[in-house]
Amino acid sequence: MEMLSHFSLGISDYDRALAFYTPLMERLGLRLRFAEPEKAWAGWTDAAGNRPIFFITRPFDGHAPAPGNGPMVAFNAPDRETVDAVHALALELGGADEGAPRLRAHYHPDYYGAYFRDLDGNKLCVACHFVPEATR
């Protein structure tokens, strides 16, 4: 059983957020599981449709979304090239840099990660935990 069922990030503008997240999720190999503009939410899973589901939504209480200081969503990447590509794509789409792709050995020797914020200020990470095939 998976540890997580789903996780969500609050957004202020559905169309803008969908345009930001769709290419990022595609580059990570995740597929759109649902998109319901009338409810202002969309969700992605792995290719098989397994959980967890990552989704974006306007907050259900009707208040403005507010990113926290400390919360972050981190996505696994299959390789370091994907980390580089997703980080660059996020910045091209208007995201804010929070840490360029690089090794971060203080987490573990093979941790290669990049950090950015989405258009609503939510912090995201893309990380690869493997040594590249060519150097093994």
C-alpha positions in Angstrom: 0.0 0.0 0.0 1.2 3.5 -0.8 2.0 5.8 2.1 0.2 8.7 0.5 -3.3 8.9 -1.0 -3.0 12.4 -2.5 -1.6 15.8 -2.0 -2.7 19.2 -3.2 -1.6 22.7 -3.7 -3.8 25.7 -3.5 -4.0 27.9 -6.6 -5.6 31.2 -7.3 -6.2 30.9 -11.1 -7.1 27.5 -12.5 -6.3 28.2 -16.2 -3.0 29.8 -15.3 -2.0 26.9 -13.0 -3.1 24.2 -15.4 -0.9 25.9 -18.1 2.0 25.9 -15.7 1.6 22.3 -14.3 0.6 20.4 -17.4 4.0 20.6 -19.2 5.9 19.9 -16.0 3.9 16.8 -15.2 4.2 15.6 -18.8 8.0 16.0 -18.6 8.0 14.0 -15.4 6.0 11.2 -17.1 2.9 11.8 -15.1 -0.5 11.7 -16.8 -3.5 13.9 -16.3 -6.1 11.8 -14.4 -8.8 14.5 -14.3 -9.3 18.1 -15.1 -12.6 19.8 -14.0 -12.6 23.5 -14.8 -16.0 23.9 -13.3 -14.6 22.7 -10.0 -11.2 24.4 -10.6 -9.2 21.3 -10.0 -7.0 18.9 -11.9 -4.9 15.9 -10.8 -2.0 13.8 -12.1 -0.8 10.2 -11.4 1.7 7.8 -12.8 1.0 6.2 -16.1 -0.9 3.3 -14.5 -3.2 5.7 -12.6 -1.9 4.7 -9.2 -1.9 6.8 -6.1 -0.7 9.1 -4.9 -2.6 11.7 -6.9 -1.1 15.2 -7.1 -3.7 17.9 -7.6 -4.1 21.6 -7.9 -7.3 23.3 -6.7 -8.7 26.6 -5.5 -9.0 26.3 -1.7 -12.4 24.8 -0.7 -13.0 27.4 1.9 -13.0 30.1 -0.7 -10.1 32.1 0.7 -7.0 32.9 -1.2 -4.3 30.2 -1.3 -1.4 30.8 1.0 1.9 28.8 0.7 3.5 27.9 4.0 7.0 28.4 5.2 8.4 24.8 5.2 5.8 22.8 3.2 7.1 21.6 -0.1 6.1 19.0 -2.7 9.0 17.0 -4.1 8.7 14.9 -7.3 10.9 12.0 -8.2 12.7 12.3 -11.5 14.1 9.2 -13.3 17.4 10.9 -14.0 19.4 14.1 -13.6 18.6 15.3 -17.1 14.9 15.4 -16.1 15.7 17.4 -13.0 17.5 20.0 -15.2 14.7 20.0 -17.8 11.8 20.4 -15.3 13.6 23.2 -13.4 14.3 25.1 -16.6 10.7 24.5 -17.9 9.3 25.8 -14.6 11.3 29.0 -14.9 10.3 29.4 -18.5 6.7 29.1 -17.5 7.1 31.9 -14.9 8.1 30.0 -11.8 10.7 31.4 -9.4 14.1 29.8 -8.8 14.6 28.5 -5.3 17.8 26.5 -6.0 19.4 25.4 -9.3 19.9 21.7 -10.1 22.9 20.3 -8.5 24.2 17.6 -6.2 23.2 18.1 -2.6 25.4 15.6 -0.7 24.2 16.9 2.7 21.0 14.9 2.0 22.8 11.8 0.6 25.7 11.4 -1.8 23.6 10.8 -4.9 20.8 13.4 -4.2 20.5 15.7 -7.3 17.8 18.2 -6.9 16.3 21.5 -8.0 13.8 23.8 -6.3 11.3 26.4 -7.6 8.0 28.1 -6.7 4.9 28.0 -8.8 2.9 31.0 -9.8 1.1 31.1 -6.5 4.3 30.8 -4.4 4.0 27.1 -3.6 7.5 25.5 -3.2 8.3 22.5 -5.3 11.3 20.2 -5.8 12.4 17.7 -8.4 15.0 15.2 -7.3 16.9 12.2 -8.6 18.3 9.8 -6.1 20.5 7.7 -8.4 24.0 7.8 -9.8 23.9 8.3 -13.6 24.3 5.0 -15.5 27.5 6.1 -17.3 29.3 6.6 -13.9 28.3 3.3 -12.2 
